């Protein structure tokens, strides 16, 4: 039986850009394909998970990616941003948790917990005042997950998924 102790979290390196782009496309599709049109999803994936865009994000000194692995198999990832790498201008000393994604077949094994713990550890090590994130208002499972860690709503923002204007809840956790 596989347990959370069988997984390791490793920092993503520039040489891993192709694996990261492919994982980003896969996990985003698995998470949101059923709730969005194929056209909107494809447009978003082409823009957000292109090799060029992922490589640029990996080269940003204020963005950090982490793979979660079972043996050598990559099953999910985390992305955190500091300073000007954050996707929104926020007040104060903050860290954004931009992405936590787990492959569908590995969900329900407490891997999201491992990644949120990693993110919050990074936030505390960097002595930020709070961690924040945006989560689609229709992603009830994720909202419930973040609330269980003490995240609270503090704003909303619009998010374009292809041609569809969506709303993200912006949540934060004071550290």
PyMOL commands that set and color helices and strands:
alter all, ss='L'
color gray80, all
select helices_A, chain A and resi 4-6+14-35+38-48+51-59+83-85+104-106+111-125+140-148
alter helices_A, ss='H'
color red, helices_A
select strands_A, chain A and resi 7-11+63-70+73-82+94-102+130-136+152-161+164-174
alter strands_A, ss='S'
color yellow, strands_A
deselect
rebuild
show_as cartoon
